[in-house]
Amino acid sequence: MRSYPRNSPQAAARIVSLAVLCDGHMSKAELDLLDRLNVHEQLGLDRSEMHRITHTFCEDLLSTAAHGGAHACEVDPYTMAELLSEVDDPALRRKVLSLCVAVVEADEHLADGESALLVAAVEYWGMQREMLEERLSEVS
């Protein structure tokens, strides 16, 4: 698996790309959402760079996959931690997590891989309290 500089637009884009891929396919709803939200611009990339990062990440996933099919998009806990460790800026973490949530909600179905990514990000980045406080402020 390739690595990117810490807190780089590429490292952030790869995590968002994982949100697109971790259910085993790229849905039109998710891809349309990326365009609508101009995710590439939010992360400091041009559209072609975002596509290149996603394509490269697909290649990396396929080259390290032990299985075919939907299992090709599964990321083991060690690799997940490596990907998440490349983003340690709190503001960038919030942005990436928000984009990931938007992506996984785009097709109105939360797959196991998507849930695993969101839980891993919140836990690895220590954002449990922040997420709870955000939910409580929405309710009140």
N, C-alpha and C positions, 0 to 999 in steps of 0.2 A: 504494500500500500504506500502510495506517495505521501509525502508530508509537505505542509505549507508553513510559511512563517506564522508565528503566534499572532493572533488577532488580525490576520490578513483578510481581505475580502474573499480570497480563494478558500481559506479555511472555513469561513462562515458559510460561503456558498455551497461547499461540500456537505455541510450538515443539512442545509435546506434541501439539497439534492437527495440526501438520504431520506428525508421526509417524503419526497415524491416517489422514491423507489421502494421503500421498505414494506409496501403492501404487495410487492411482486410485479407491479406494472405501473406505467405512467398513464394516468387517466386524463382525458381531455379536460375535465373540470379542474384538475390540479394545474395542468399546463396553462389553461386560460387564466387561472387565478394568478400565476406567476407573472403573466403579461399585464393583467389588470392592475396589480399592485406595483408594477415596475420593480420587482424584487432585485433585479440586477442593479438598478440605479440605487436602491436603498442600501445595497451592500458595497457600492462604489465600483461597479463593473459595467462594462458595456454588454449588450445582449449576446454578442458572439462569444465573449469570454465566459459568461454564465453557461451557455450551451456546451462550450469546450470542457468546462469543469465537470458538468454533469456527465458528459460522454466519457471523459477520462475516469470518473468515479465508477461508471458502469463497467468499464474495462477492468478496473482494479477489483471490483466485486466478483466479476466472472472469472478472473484469473486466480483468485484465492478461494473460490467456492469448492466445497467438497461434494456438493450435490448439484443437480441440474434443476430446472424449473423454478418454482417460487423460492426454493431454498437458496438459490443463487444470490438473493438479496438479503439474506440473513447476515447479521453482523454479530460476531461473538463479543462477549463482554470486554475482552482485552482490546479488541479493535475499536469498539464503541468508546471506551475510555480514551484511547489514543486520539480519536477524532475530536471528542469533546475537550480534551486537554489543550487543543490548539486555539481555543477561544477562552480567555480568562478575564477579559475586560467586562466588568459588570453591565455596562450599557449595551455592549455588543451581544452579550449573552441574552439579555432581555429581548433585544431586537430579533435575534435568531430564533429564540423560543417562540416568540409571537408569530413569526413567519411560519415556523414549523406547525404551530397549532392551526393557523389559517389554511395551510396546505392540506393537513390531514382532515380538516372539516369540509374541504371543498367538495368532496364527492358524497358527503353525508353518510359515510361509513367509516368506522374506526376499526381498522384491521389490527391483529395482534402485533405485527411488526411496528405499526405506527404508535400503538400504545407503549410498546417497549422502548421506542426511541424517546417519547415524551417523558416517561418515567425516569429513564436513565439520565436525560438531560437535567431534569429538576433535581434528582438525587446527586448526580456528580457535581453539578454547579452549586449545590446547597441552597436551592431556591424554594424549598418547601414553605418556609415562613412567608416569603414574599408572595407566593401563589395563594396561600391561605388568606393573607391580608387583602389581596386583590379581590378574591371571591367574597370575603366578608363586606368589603366596601361596595360591591355590586348589589349585594342583598339589602343593605341598609339604606 
